[in-house]
Amino acid sequence: MPVHDLEKTFLDKIEREVKIEPRDWMPDAYRKNLIRQISQHAHSEIVGMLPEGNWITRAPSLKRKAILIAKAQDEAGHGLYLYSATETLGTSREETINDLHSGKAKYSSIFNYPTLSWADIGAIGWLVDGAAIINQVMLCRTSYGPYARAMVRICREESFHQRQGFEILLVLSRGSAEQKAMCQDALNRWWWPSLMMFGPRDSDSTHSDQSMKWKIKRMSNDELRQKFIDMIAEQVKVLGMTLPDPDLKWNEERKHYDFGAIDWAEFWNVVKGNGPCNKQRIEARTKAWDEGAWVREAAVAYAEKRKEKSKSALEAA
């Protein structure tokens, strides 16, 4: 079939909300866009375990420790789902991970900030996972089937993560003066990086327009960011805390919250690898990958052994 006809069939499926599956024909640009986005998402889930892992051994109670361990396990699972979805597009996991280690592939800029107190774990759950949910719910309807199906379970689990984070902050906000101050300090440090999670302004985004035409994304960066701000500006009232933005106020005419200017110079600085923990995060992931080589080799050897055993059993029968 001519490429023109294949592309017409592809676009017709997109228009009719029919999922694109791995064996379907797709434009190379669509495939590359998905590999970039899904692998970046997978890297973010895996790297995102590092700032939280910093507090697993220092959680204030056994219950908090168990919950945080369970959350880290969830994030690892999310990364595996997404790496698997990326593989359906014709790239290998090794290639994808090598791109991360070399700096070619990116992950969410938010994970390049340090976790300085226990309240930071609450802020990550409430703000970071909250921002992730806003962004990811729409991905349950993304045009690529394996990605959309992976996102259904991921979003369900992320909703629990957000509640866990909010509950940590709620307890602190009702505690001693020191605990309240810890809570407010965490919000002050994580608020603006959380807004940067949605990516650059629409006018500066190089992928959003095409992603929306292909229905990989359903809303633009700025639309998602506004939705997040409207949600958090109301929820923070329950905590009795404030968000570090003197310009944050309800706009009755727009029916949205107005907010102050984001420091885009900081955003691009972190994206380019110059954030507080960029080097530390990549070193940690590279070390884990290198030290885990024997596990991967053993798993492959075991799989081959089972395959040969099954083959021998079939031949004997």
SEFIKOL-94232 format. One line per field, with one value per residue (C-alpha): residue in one letter; x, y, z; residue number from 1. Coordinates in nm, 2 decimals. Each point is the difference from the previous one (the first is absolute). Layout:
! residues N
aa <- [A;...]
X <- [X;...]
Y <- [Y;...]
Z <- [Z;...]
i <- [NUM;...]
//
This chain:
! residues 317
aa <- [M;P;V;H;D;L;E;K;T;F;L;D;K;I;E;R;E;V;K;I;E;P;R;D;W;M;P;D;A;Y;R;K;N;L;I;R;Q;I;S;Q;H;A;H;S;E;I;V;G;M;L;P;E;G;N;W;I;T;R;A;P;S;L;K;R;K;A;I;L;I;A;K;A;Q;D;E;A;G;H;G;L;Y;L;Y;S;A;T;E;T;L;G;T;S;R;E;E;T;I;N;D;L;H;S;G;K;A;K;Y;S;S;I;F;N;Y;P;T;L;S;W;A;D;I;G;A;I;G;W;L;V;D;G;A;A;I;I;N;Q;V;M;L;C;R;T;S;Y;G;P;Y;A;R;A;M;V;R;I;C;R;E;E;S;F;H;Q;R;Q;G;F;E;I;L;L;V;L;S;R;G;S;A;E;Q;K;A;M;C;Q;D;A;L;N;R;W;W;W;P;S;L;M;M;F;G;P;R;D;S;D;S;T;H;S;D;Q;S;M;K;W;K;I;K;R;M;S;N;D;E;L;R;Q;K;F;I;D;M;I;A;E;Q;V;K;V;L;G;M;T;L;P;D;P;D;L;K;W;N;E;E;R;K;H;Y;D;F;G;A;I;D;W;A;E;F;W;N;V;V;K;G;N;G;P;C;N;K;Q;R;I;E;A;R;T;K;A;W;D;E;G;A;W;V;R;E;A;A;V;A;Y;A;E;K;R;K;E;K;S;K;S;A;L;E;A;A]
X <- [0.00;0.14;0.13;-0.27;-0.27;0.16;0.02;-0.36;-0.10;0.21;-0.15;-0.35;0.06;0.12;-0.30;-0.24;0.17;0.12;0.32;0.32;0.16;0.36;-0.06;-0.19;0.17;0.10;0.21;0.36;-0.05;-0.29;0.21;0.30;-0.23;-0.14;0.34;0.12;-0.31;-0.05;0.37;0.02;-0.30;0.16;0.32;-0.19;-0.17;0.33;0.21;-0.29;0.06;0.34;-0.12;-0.25;0.25;0.20;-0.27;-0.09;0.25;-0.09;-0.38;-0.15;-0.18;-0.01;-0.34;0.15;0.29;-0.22;-0.22;0.30;0.16;-0.33;-0.01;0.35;-0.09;-0.30;0.23;0.23;-0.29;-0.11;0.34;-0.01;-0.35;0.12;0.34;-0.20;-0.24;0.31;0.13;-0.31;0.11;0.31;0.27;0.17;0.00;0.38;0.00;-0.26;0.20;0.33;-0.16;-0.09;0.35;0.16;-0.22;-0.17;-0.34;-0.15;-0.22;-0.22;0.20;-0.18;0.21;0.32;-0.09;0.11;-0.23;0.11;-0.27;-0.27;-0.25;0.16;-0.14;-0.35;0.06;0.12;-0.31;-0.25;0.16;0.22;-0.23;-0.29;0.15;0.08;-0.37;-0.12;0.24;-0.05;-0.38;-0.03;0.26;-0.25;-0.16;0.32;-0.01;0.27;-0.16;0.28;0.07;-0.37;-0.05;0.31;-0.13;-0.32;0.17;0.27;-0.26;-0.19;0.32;0.11;-0.33;0.09;0.34;-0.15;-0.23;0.30;0.19;-0.29;-0.05;0.36;-0.03;-0.34;0.15;0.29;-0.23;-0.19;0.31;0.26;0.13;0.31;-0.21;-0.21;0.31;0.15;-0.32;0.00;0.37;-0.06;-0.29;0.22;0.27;-0.21;-0.27;0.18;0.19;-0.34;-0.14;0.30;-0.09;-0.25;0.28;0.07;-0.26;-0.20;0.18;0.33;-0.10;0.13;-0.21;-0.34;-0.18;0.08;-0.06;-0.35;-0.08;0.09;-0.19;0.30;-0.08;-0.35;0.09;0.28;0.27;-0.15;-0.36;0.12;0.21;-0.31;-0.21;0.25;0.03;-0.38;-0.01;0.29;-0.10;-0.32;0.15;0.27;-0.28;-0.07;0.36;-0.01;0.32;0.08;0.16;0.31;-0.16;-0.13;-0.16;-0.22;-0.36;-0.34;-0.10;-0.38;0.00;0.22;-0.13;0.35;0.28;0.25;0.36;0.34;0.29;0.18;0.38;0.06;0.37;0.01;-0.21;0.23;0.31;-0.13;-0.11;0.35;0.15;0.10;-0.26;0.09;0.00;0.03;0.35;-0.08;-0.32;0.17;0.30;-0.24;-0.19;0.32;0.14;-0.32;0.00;0.36;-0.02;-0.32;0.15;0.05;-0.37;-0.10;0.25;-0.12;-0.36;0.08;0.19;-0.29;-0.25;0.22;0.03;-0.38;-0.05;0.24;-0.17;-0.34;0.13;0.16;-0.33;-0.20;0.25;-0.02;-0.38]
Y <- [0.00;0.35;0.21;0.26;-0.26;-0.13;0.34;0.07;-0.32;0.10;0.35;-0.15;-0.22;0.29;0.20;-0.29;-0.06;-0.34;-0.10;-0.03;-0.34;-0.12;-0.19;0.29;0.22;0.34;0.30;-0.01;0.34;-0.14;-0.30;0.22;0.24;-0.29;-0.15;0.34;0.06;-0.35;-0.06;0.34;-0.10;-0.34;0.17;0.24;-0.28;-0.17;0.31;0.12;-0.28;0.16;0.31;-0.22;-0.28;0.26;-0.02;-0.38;-0.07;0.33;-0.01;0.10;-0.33;-0.36;0.07;0.30;-0.21;-0.28;0.24;0.17;-0.33;-0.10;0.33;-0.05;-0.35;0.16;0.24;-0.28;-0.18;0.31;0.03;-0.37;0.04;0.30;-0.15;-0.29;0.24;0.17;-0.34;-0.06;0.30;-0.19;0.13;-0.22;0.07;0.01;0.27;0.20;-0.02;0.08;0.32;0.09;-0.06;0.19;0.30;-0.04;-0.08;0.21;-0.05;0.23;0.30;-0.03;-0.29;0.20;0.17;-0.14;-0.12;0.18;-0.09;-0.26;0.27;-0.02;-0.35;0.14;0.28;-0.24;-0.22;0.29;0.24;-0.21;-0.30;0.23;0.17;-0.34;-0.10;0.31;-0.07;-0.38;-0.03;0.13;-0.25;-0.28;0.12;0.04;-0.13;-0.27;-0.31;-0.15;0.35;0.06;-0.34;0.04;0.34;-0.14;-0.19;0.26;0.27;-0.21;-0.05;0.36;0.11;-0.19;0.16;0.35;-0.08;-0.14;0.32;0.22;-0.20;0.04;0.38;0.00;-0.17;0.25;0.30;-0.10;-0.07;0.21;0.34;-0.18;-0.24;0.27;0.19;-0.31;-0.05;0.36;-0.01;-0.31;0.17;0.31;-0.21;-0.24;0.23;0.16;-0.31;-0.18;0.26;-0.05;-0.37;0.07;0.11;0.33;0.26;-0.11;0.27;-0.17;-0.36;-0.18;-0.31;0.10;0.11;-0.32;-0.22;0.15;-0.04;-0.37;-0.02;-0.12;0.30;0.14;0.33;0.24;0.07;0.33;-0.15;-0.28;0.24;0.22;-0.30;-0.10;0.34;0.03;-0.33;0.06;0.36;-0.14;-0.31;0.20;0.17;-0.33;0.00;0.36;0.06;0.25;-0.04;0.21;0.23;0.34;0.04;-0.31;0.11;-0.10;0.17;0.01;0.10;-0.29;-0.24;-0.10;0.09;0.26;-0.08;0.16;-0.04;-0.33;0.02;-0.15;0.06;-0.24;-0.26;0.00;-0.01;-0.32;-0.16;0.06;-0.19;0.27;-0.05;-0.07;-0.38;-0.07;-0.15;-0.20;-0.15;-0.12;-0.14;-0.20;-0.14;-0.09;-0.17;-0.20;-0.11;-0.11;-0.18;-0.17;-0.15;-0.34;-0.02;0.07;-0.25;-0.26;0.06;-0.05;-0.32;-0.13;0.08;-0.18;-0.30;-0.02;0.04;-0.29;-0.21;0.06;-0.08;-0.33;-0.10;0.07;-0.21;-0.29;0.01]
Z <- [0.00;-0.09;0.29;-0.07;0.05;0.31;0.15;-0.09;0.18;0.30;0.02;-0.04;0.30;0.21;-0.10;0.09;0.34;-0.11;0.19;-0.20;0.08;-0.04;-0.32;-0.17;-0.25;0.16;-0.12;0.11;0.17;0.20;0.11;0.10;0.19;0.20;0.07;0.13;0.21;0.14;0.08;0.17;0.20;0.09;0.10;0.22;0.19;0.07;0.08;0.21;0.25;0.09;0.20;0.19;0.06;0.19;0.27;0.01;0.29;0.18;-0.02;0.34;0.07;-0.12;-0.16;-0.20;-0.10;-0.13;-0.20;-0.15;-0.10;-0.16;-0.19;-0.13;-0.12;-0.18;-0.18;-0.10;-0.15;-0.19;-0.15;-0.12;-0.15;-0.20;-0.11;-0.13;-0.19;-0.15;-0.12;-0.20;-0.22;-0.11;0.24;0.26;0.37;0.00;-0.27;0.19;0.33;-0.17;-0.13;0.35;0.13;-0.28;0.05;-0.34;0.17;0.26;0.31;0.20;0.13;0.34;0.10;0.00;0.32;0.34;0.28;0.31;0.25;0.06;-0.11;-0.35;-0.04;0.07;-0.25;-0.26;0.05;0.00;-0.26;-0.22;-0.02;-0.02;-0.30;-0.15;0.04;-0.18;-0.29;-0.01;0.03;-0.36;-0.11;0.09;-0.33;-0.20;-0.35;0.04;0.15;0.22;0.16;0.07;0.16;0.22;0.12;0.14;0.28;0.05;0.06;0.25;0.20;-0.03;0.15;0.32;-0.01;0.00;0.29;0.19;-0.05;0.09;0.32;0.10;-0.04;0.18;0.31;0.00;-0.05;0.32;0.20;0.19;-0.11;-0.13;-0.20;-0.15;-0.09;-0.17;-0.20;-0.12;-0.09;-0.21;-0.19;-0.05;-0.17;-0.20;-0.14;-0.28;-0.12;0.00;-0.24;-0.23;-0.02;-0.27;-0.23;-0.17;-0.10;-0.30;-0.21;0.08;-0.03;-0.31;0.02;0.15;-0.32;-0.19;0.30;0.03;-0.37;0.03;0.33;0.19;0.23;0.06;0.17;-0.03;0.26;0.11;0.02;0.22;0.22;0.05;0.09;0.26;0.15;0.03;0.19;0.24;0.08;0.15;0.17;0.18;0.20;0.18;0.11;0.13;-0.19;-0.28;-0.34;-0.06;-0.27;0.11;-0.35;0.05;0.01;-0.15;-0.32;-0.01;-0.37;-0.11;0.26;0.07;0.24;-0.12;0.10;0.00;-0.26;-0.01;0.00;-0.35;0.02;0.30;-0.19;-0.30;0.22;0.17;-0.33;-0.14;0.29;0.24;0.27;0.37;-0.04;-0.38;0.02;0.32;-0.16;-0.32;0.20;0.22;-0.29;-0.19;0.30;0.06;-0.37;0.00;0.33;-0.11;-0.32;0.16;0.09;-0.36;-0.12;0.24;-0.10;-0.37;0.08;0.21;-0.28;-0.26;0.23;0.04;-0.37;-0.07;0.27;-0.16;-0.34;0.12;0.17;-0.32;-0.21;0.25;-0.02]
i <- [1;2;3;4;5;6;7;8;9;10;11;12;13;14;15;16;17;18;19;20;21;22;23;24;25;26;27;28;29;30;31;32;33;34;35;36;37;38;39;40;41;42;43;44;45;46;47;48;49;50;51;52;53;54;55;56;57;58;59;60;61;62;63;64;65;66;67;68;69;70;71;72;73;74;75;76;77;78;79;80;81;82;83;84;85;86;87;88;89;90;91;92;93;94;95;96;97;98;99;100;101;102;103;104;105;106;107;108;109;110;111;112;113;114;115;116;117;118;119;120;121;122;123;124;125;126;127;128;129;130;131;132;133;134;135;136;137;138;139;140;141;142;143;144;145;146;147;148;149;150;151;152;153;154;155;156;157;158;159;160;161;162;163;164;165;166;167;168;169;170;171;172;173;174;175;176;177;178;179;180;181;182;183;184;185;186;187;188;189;190;191;192;193;194;195;196;197;198;199;200;201;202;203;204;205;206;207;208;209;210;211;212;213;214;215;216;217;218;219;220;221;222;223;224;225;226;227;228;229;230;231;232;233;234;235;236;237;238;239;240;241;242;243;244;245;246;247;248;249;250;251;252;253;254;255;256;257;258;259;260;261;262;263;264;265;266;267;268;269;270;271;272;273;274;275;276;277;278;279;280;281;282;283;284;285;286;287;288;289;290;291;292;293;294;295;296;297;298;299;300;301;302;303;304;305;306;307;308;309;310;311;312;313;314;315;316;317]
//
